Amino acid sequence: MDKKRLVRDVYHRGVILCKPDTPLQEVVGVLANTGIHAVMVAEREGEPPEGIISHTEVIAHYGEDMAALHAGDVATTGVISVSEGVTVEAAVKKILESNIHRLLVMGEDGRPLGILSTTDIVREMRNTRRMWYLD
């Protein structure tokens, strides 16, 4: 594993966005029916997000009236970000210190570029070697 490997080499490009007034039921549909694990909440594309909604934010509202909730009501604010030019090692430190599972990757122009998740990092640690799994 190369300790100097950069975030730009590892993260998932692209950010799934919804507006703060998006019904939570729509967000749940995206999370449940795709491989997406987090949706960023922003008023306009290209702006830094106001918040993030992951499975954790959604399940906190289990049993509630989904029609009465919107993305902006449940999103965690204060999204933690990282530049695509920092090392993966530095990003890992930020993730661990912040007790989170993903970082928003920002471009030099301040636009969101994608997400670096703990899953991305574990896959990077795997490198391309074959893995053996138990049934």
C-alpha positions as CSV (number, residue, x, y, z in Angstrom):
1,M,0.0,0.0,0.0
2,D,1.4,3.4,-1.0
3,K,1.2,5.8,1.9
4,K,1.3,8.7,-0.6
5,R,-1.7,7.5,-2.6
6,L,-4.1,10.4,-3.2
7,V,-7.8,10.7,-2.6
8,R,-8.3,11.4,-6.3
9,D,-7.1,7.9,-7.1
10,V,-9.6,6.2,-4.8
11,Y,-12.9,8.1,-4.3
12,H,-16.3,7.6,-6.2
13,R,-16.8,10.4,-8.6
14,G,-20.1,12.1,-8.7
15,V,-22.5,13.2,-6.0
16,I,-26.2,12.3,-5.7
17,L,-28.0,15.5,-4.7
18,C,-31.5,16.3,-3.5
19,K,-33.0,19.6,-2.4
20,P,-33.9,20.3,1.2
21,D,-37.6,20.1,0.3
22,T,-37.3,16.6,-1.3
23,P,-39.7,14.2,0.4
24,L,-37.8,11.8,2.6
25,Q,-39.7,8.9,1.0
26,E,-37.9,9.7,-2.3
27,V,-34.5,9.7,-0.6
28,V,-35.3,6.4,1.0
29,G,-36.2,5.0,-2.4
30,V,-32.8,6.0,-3.8
31,L,-31.0,4.5,-0.8
32,A,-33.0,1.3,-0.8
33,N,-33.0,0.7,-4.6
34,T,-29.5,1.6,-5.6
35,G,-25.9,1.0,-4.4
36,I,-25.9,4.6,-3.1
37,H,-25.3,4.9,0.6
38,A,-25.5,8.7,1.0
39,V,-27.3,11.6,-0.6
40,M,-26.1,15.2,-0.3
41,V,-28.6,17.9,0.4
42,A,-28.1,21.2,-1.5
43,E,-30.3,23.9,-3.0
44,R,-28.3,23.9,-6.3
45,E,-25.9,21.6,-8.1
46,G,-22.3,22.7,-7.8
47,E,-22.7,24.3,-4.4
48,P,-21.3,22.8,-1.2
49,P,-24.0,20.7,0.4
50,E,-26.0,21.8,3.4
51,G,-26.1,18.3,4.8
52,I,-25.9,14.6,4.1
53,I,-28.4,11.8,4.5
54,S,-27.2,8.2,4.9
55,H,-28.8,5.0,6.1
56,T,-28.2,6.2,9.7
57,E,-30.2,9.4,9.3
58,V,-33.0,7.5,7.6
59,I,-33.4,4.6,10.1
60,A,-33.5,7.2,12.9
61,H,-37.0,8.0,11.6
62,Y,-38.2,4.4,11.4
63,G,-41.9,4.2,12.1
64,E,-42.5,7.9,11.6
65,D,-44.8,9.4,8.9
66,M,-42.4,9.6,5.9
67,A,-44.8,11.9,4.0
68,A,-44.4,14.5,6.7
69,L,-40.6,14.6,6.5
70,H,-38.2,16.2,4.0
71,A,-34.5,15.8,3.3
72,G,-33.7,19.1,5.1
73,D,-35.5,17.9,8.2
74,V,-33.3,14.8,8.7
75,A,-29.9,15.6,7.1
76,T,-26.8,15.8,9.2
77,T,-25.4,19.3,8.7
78,G,-21.7,20.3,8.8
79,V,-20.6,17.9,6.0
80,I,-16.9,17.2,6.5
81,S,-14.9,17.4,3.3
82,V,-11.4,16.8,1.9
83,S,-9.5,17.9,-1.1
84,E,-8.9,15.4,-3.9
85,G,-5.2,16.2,-3.6
86,V,-4.7,15.0,0.0
87,T,-3.3,11.6,0.8
88,V,-5.6,8.7,1.6
89,E,-3.7,8.4,4.8
90,A,-4.7,12.0,5.8
91,A,-8.3,11.3,4.8
92,V,-8.4,8.2,7.0
93,K,-7.2,10.2,9.9
94,K,-9.9,12.7,9.3
95,I,-12.6,10.0,9.1
96,L,-11.4,8.3,12.3
97,E,-11.1,11.6,14.2
98,S,-14.6,12.7,13.1
99,N,-16.2,9.3,13.7
100,I,-17.8,9.3,10.3
101,H,-18.0,6.8,7.3
102,R,-17.6,9.2,4.3
103,L,-16.0,12.4,3.3
104,L,-17.2,14.8,0.6
105,V,-14.4,15.3,-1.9
106,M,-14.1,18.9,-3.1
107,G,-12.3,20.3,-6.1
108,E,-9.9,23.2,-6.0
109,D,-12.8,25.4,-7.3
110,G,-14.9,24.5,-4.3
111,R,-17.3,22.3,-6.2
112,P,-18.2,18.8,-4.8
113,L,-16.6,16.1,-6.9
114,G,-17.6,12.9,-5.2
115,I,-17.5,10.8,-2.0
116,L,-14.6,8.9,-0.3
117,S,-16.1,6.2,1.9
118,T,-14.6,3.7,4.3
119,T,-15.6,1.1,1.7
120,D,-13.5,2.8,-0.9
121,I,-10.6,2.8,1.5
122,V,-11.0,-0.9,2.4
123,R,-11.1,-1.8,-1.3
124,E,-7.9,0.3,-1.8
125,M,-6.3,-1.7,1.0
126,R,-7.3,-4.9,-0.7
127,N,-5.4,-3.6,-3.7
128,T,-6.2,-5.9,-6.7
129,R,-5.3,-9.1,-5.0
130,R,-7.8,-12.0,-5.0
131,M,-9.9,-12.3,-1.9
132,W,-11.2,-15.5,-0.4
133,Y,-14.7,-15.5,1.1
134,L,-16.4,-17.9,3.4
135,D,-19.9,-19.2,2.5
